[in-house]
Amino acid sequence: MTRLWTIVTIGFVLTAPGIAHAQQKLSIPSVTPASLTALLHHETTPTTVTGELYLPPKASGPVPALVLLHGSGGLEGPTGTNIRKWAGAFAGWGVAALVVDSFGPRGIKETGSDQGQLSGWADDADALSALKVLAADPRVDKNRIGVVGWSRGGTAALNTALEGVRKSIITDDLKFALHVVFYGSATSQYRGRTDQSPMLFLHGEADNYVIIGPTREFADWAKSQGNPVTFISYPKTFHDFDVQGQFQGFIKTLEMAAKCDLVIDLSNGHALRMNHVDHPTVTPDGIRAYLKSCVGHGASLGYNAAARADAVENVHGFLKQNFQL
């Protein structure tokens, strides 16, 4: 029998309120696609990524779980501390948390200045591969596994609600029971059948790195497809609003796609809208050229303590409702 994952046991220690060390480190067999087409057609390179598993300290019986996906900053520095703080909170609420590292095992430090280092579809592959790992763990309730993503990881958290993407990795009925999207991008949107799982979106209205409009549009569309959707926006709030301790202000080197506008039919790859024109006559090469042309640089980051506190409350309520905590 092929081993799906390996475990190294380490201690569970609370280092500060809400911050904990993972009990276990996992190896997660995944793939690295160069594009969406490569992912859907299984033209990928086998890859092993890693994860940190946080378990509820007083768990009895199979527990619900979450797959946590980092953004362009990876798991180093304040962004990594933030995700681990969330993992500690989840464990305290009775929910296991698997923090996935999509960058370190691939030799990447960050992608904020150059997203071309790794296709975003690799994040989707890692998320769904982590779902398989958790579902095979007898300590986890496979029917109550959700995904939470921040920024780049938030984009993966919303894209994994698409059945075409899910089926590129999952061969049975296993799916995410819910999706939590922290400021995930939808400047490039994909339309197709959805998993109809509940979705929670949290986004700053002043975010000029991942603008809110397309993400809200995707959320409205997902709701029309049968996904129960909650969308929470925070006025005068920038990107990474829940990340404390990092640089605050404008960063000119950040690669951003705020000016891009693309909607793709996932079933055939045809553009339903491009550059605000419906049903354009365009080839796949034309789509790729457009996506290169609309990318710019420079955006703002900003911590907002009130927004973070509200997000904690809303995420907790969302989990209590959908995981029956």
C-alpha positions in Angstrom: 0.0 0.0 0.0 1.3 3.5 -0.9 1.8 5.7 2.0 -0.2 8.9 1.5 1.7 10.9 4.1 4.4 10.7 6.8 4.3 12.2 10.2 6.9 13.6 12.5 5.5 14.1 16.0 6.5 17.3 17.9 5.2 19.0 20.9 2.1 21.2 21.2 3.0 24.3 23.1 1.1 27.6 23.4 3.8 30.3 23.0 1.4 33.2 23.3 -2.4 33.7 23.2 -3.7 32.1 20.1 -0.3 30.9 18.8 0.7 27.3 19.0 3.3 24.9 17.6 2.0 22.1 15.4 1.9 18.6 16.9 2.8 17.0 13.6 4.6 17.7 10.3 3.2 16.0 7.3 4.5 15.2 3.8 1.7 15.7 1.2 2.0 14.2 -2.3 0.9 16.8 -4.8 1.6 18.0 -8.3 3.0 21.2 -9.9 0.9 22.3 -12.9 2.3 25.0 -15.2 -1.2 26.2 -16.1 -4.9 25.4 -15.7 -4.9 23.4 -18.8 -2.0 21.3 -17.5 -3.9 20.7 -14.2 -7.1 19.7 -16.0 -5.3 17.4 -18.4 -3.0 15.9 -15.8 0.1 17.2 -17.5 1.8 17.9 -14.2 5.0 17.2 -12.3 4.7 15.1 -9.1 5.7 17.1 -6.1 5.8 16.6 -2.3 4.8 19.6 -0.2 4.7 19.8 3.6 2.1 20.7 6.2 1.9 21.5 9.9 -1.0 19.8 11.7 -2.6 21.4 14.7 -5.0 19.2 16.6 -7.6 20.2 19.2 -5.9 19.6 22.6 -9.0 17.7 24.0 -10.4 16.0 21.0 -12.6 13.0 21.3 -13.6 11.1 18.2 -13.2 12.4 14.6 -12.9 16.2 14.5 -13.6 18.7 11.8 -10.6 20.1 10.0 -9.4 23.0 7.9 -6.7 23.2 5.2 -4.9 26.6 5.5 -3.3 28.2 2.4 -0.8 31.0 2.6 -0.4 34.0 0.4 2.4 35.4 -1.7 4.6 36.0 1.4 4.7 32.3 2.2 5.0 31.0 5.8 8.0 33.2 6.7 7.7 36.4 8.8 4.5 38.1 9.9 2.3 36.3 7.3 3.4 32.9 8.6 2.9 34.0 12.2 -0.6 35.2 11.3 -1.6 31.9 9.7 -0.2 29.9 12.7 -2.1 32.2 15.0 -5.3 31.4 13.2 -4.4 27.6 13.3 -4.1 27.9 17.1 -7.5 29.6 17.3 -9.0 26.9 15.2 -7.6 24.1 17.3 -8.9 26.0 20.4 -12.4 25.9 18.8 -12.2 22.1 18.3 -11.1 22.2 14.7 -7.9 20.6 13.4 -5.8 22.9 11.1 -3.4 21.7 8.4 -1.1 24.6 7.4 0.2 23.9 3.9 3.6 25.1 2.7 3.4 25.4 -1.1 6.7 27.5 -1.4 9.4 26.0 0.8 9.4 22.5 -0.7 9.6 24.1 -4.2 12.5 26.4 -3.3 10.4 29.6 -3.4 10.6 32.3 -0.7 7.9 34.7 -1.9 6.0 35.5 -5.1 4.8 39.0 -4.3 7.2 40.5 -6.7 6.9 37.8 -9.4 3.9 35.5 -9.4 5.3 33.7 -12.5 7.6 31.7 -10.2 4.7 29.3 -9.5 1.3 28.9 -11.2 -1.5 29.6 -8.8 -3.1 26.3 -9.9 -0.3 24.6 -7.9 -2.0 26.1 -4.8 -5.3 24.4 -5.8 -3.5 21.1 -6.3 -1.9 21.4 -2.9 -5.2 22.2 -1.2 -7.0 19.3 -2.8 -4.1 16.9 -2.1 -4.1 18.0 1.6 -7.9 17.3 1.6 -7.1 13.7 0.6 -4.5 13.4 3.3 -6.9 14.7 6.0 -9.8 12.5 4.8 -7.6 9.4 5.2 -6.8 10.3 8.8 -9.1 8.5 11.3 -8.8 11.4 13.7 -10.6 13.6 11.2 -14.2 13.6 10.1 -13.8 13.5 6.3 -17.3 15.0 5.8 -16.3 18.2 7.8 -13.1 19.4 6.1 -13.0 23.0 4.9 -10.4 25.3 3.3 -9.2 28.7 4.4 -6.9 30.9 2.2 -5.3 34.3 2.4 -4.7 36.4 -0.7 -3.1 34.0 -3.2 -4.3 31.2 -1.0 -7.7 32.9 -0.9 -7.9 32.6 -4.7 -7.2 28.8 -4.3 -9.9 28.6 -1.6 -12.5 30.0 -4.0 -11.3 28.1 -7.1 -11.5 24.8 -5.3 -15.3 25.3 -5.2 -15.3 24.6 -8.9 -16.0 21.0 -9.7 -13.7 20.9 -12.7 -10.8 21.9 -10.5 -11.8 19.5 -7.8 -12.0 16.6 -10.2 -8.5 17.2 -11.5 -7.2 15.9 -8.1 -10.1 14.1 -6.4 -11.5 11.0 -8.2 -14.4 10.3 -5.9 -17.1 12.4 -4.1 -14.7 13.9 -1.5 -15.0 17.7 -1.4 -14.4 20.7 0.8 -17.4 21.2 3.2 -16.8 24.9 3.2 -14.6 27.7 1.9 -13.3 30.8 3.7 -11.7 33.4 1.4 -9.6 36.2 2.9 -9.1 38.8 0.2 -8.8 36.3 -2.6 -8.5 37.6 -6.2 -11.1 37.0 -8.9 -9.8 39.4 -11.6 -9.5 36.2 -13.6 -12.7 34.2 -12.9 -13.7 30.7 -14.0 -17.3 29.6 -14.5 -18.5 26.0 -14.3 -20.4 23.6 -12.0 -19.7 24.3 -8.3 -19.6 22.1 -5.2 -22.5 24.1 -3.6 -20.6 24.2 -0.3 -21.0 27.3 2.0 -18.5 30.1 1.3 -17.4 33.0 3.5 -15.6 36.0 2.0 -13.8 38.7 4.0 -12.3 41.7 2.1 -11.1 45.2 2.7 -13.0 47.8 0.6 -9.8 49.9 0.2 -7.8 46.9 -1.0 -5.8 48.1 -4.1 -3.8 44.9 -4.4 -6.7 42.5 -4.8 -9.6 44.8 -5.6 -12.9 43.8 -4.1 -15.2 44.2 -7.1 -14.4 41.0 -9.0 -14.3 39.0 -5.8 -17.8 40.2 -4.9 -18.9 39.4 -8.5 -17.6 35.8 -8.2 -19.3 35.5 -4.8 -22.6 36.6 -6.3 -22.2 34.1 -9.2 -21.3 31.3 -6.8 -24.5 32.1 -4.8 -26.5 31.9 -8.0 -25.1 28.4 -8.6 -26.3 27.1 -5.2 -23.4 27.9 -2.8 -24.6 29.5 0.4 -22.5 32.7 0.4 -21.7 35.3 3.1 -19.7 38.3 2.0 -18.2 40.7 4.6 -16.4 43.9 3.6 -14.5 46.3 5.8 -14.5 50.1 4.9 -11.2 51.9 4.7 -9.4 48.6 5.0 -6.4 47.4 3.0 -4.9 44.1 2.0 -3.6 41.8 4.7 -5.8 43.5 7.3 -5.4 40.6 9.7 -1.6 40.5 9.5 0.0 42.3 12.5 3.7 43.3 12.5 4.5 43.6 8.8 5.3 46.7 6.8 2.4 49.2 6.6 1.9 51.3 3.5 2.6 51.3 -0.2 5.0 48.7 -1.7 6.0 49.5 -5.3 7.4 46.1 -6.1 4.2 44.1 -5.5 3.0 42.6 -8.7 -0.8 43.1 -9.0 -3.5 42.3 -11.5 -6.1 44.9 -10.4 -6.6 46.2 -14.0 -7.2 42.7 -15.4 -10.7 41.6 -16.3 -11.3 38.0 -17.5 -14.1 35.5 -17.2 -13.5 32.0 -18.6 -15.8 29.1 -19.2 -14.0 26.2 -17.4 -15.6 23.6 -19.6 -14.0 24.7 -22.9 -11.6 27.5 -22.1 -13.5 30.1 -24.0 -13.5 33.7 -22.8 -16.9 34.9 -21.7 -15.5 38.4 -21.0 -12.1 40.0 -21.5 -11.1 43.6 -20.8 -14.8 44.4 -20.1 -15.9 43.1 -23.5 -18.5 40.2 -23.5 -17.8 37.2 -25.7 -14.6 38.5 -27.4 -13.2 36.8 -30.4 -9.9 35.7 -28.9 -7.5 32.8 -29.1 -5.8 31.1 -26.1 -2.6 32.9 -27.1 -4.6 36.2 -27.1 -5.8 35.5 -23.6 -2.3 34.8 -22.4 -1.0 38.0 -24.0 -3.8 40.0 -22.4 -3.0 38.7 -18.9 0.6 39.7 -19.3 -0.3 43.2 -20.5 -2.7 44.0 -17.7 -0.4 43.3 -14.8 1.0 46.2 -13.0 3.1 47.0 -9.8 2.5 48.7 -6.5 -0.1 48.3 -3.8 -0.8 49.0 -0.1 -0.8 46.7 2.9 -2.4 47.7 6.2 -3.3 46.0 9.5 -6.7 46.8 11.0 -7.2 45.4 14.5 -10.9 46.1 14.5 -11.4 44.3 11.2 -9.3 41.3 12.4 -11.3 41.0 15.6 -14.6 41.1 13.6 -13.2 38.5 11.2 -12.3 36.2 14.1 -15.9 36.4 15.3 -17.4 35.9 11.9 -15.2 32.9 11.0 -15.9 31.3 14.4 -19.7 31.8 13.8 -19.4 30.4 10.3 -17.6 27.3 11.5 -20.0 26.8 14.4 -22.9 26.9 12.0 -21.5 24.6 9.3 -19.4 22.2 11.4 -22.0 22.0 14.2 -19.4 22.9 16.8 
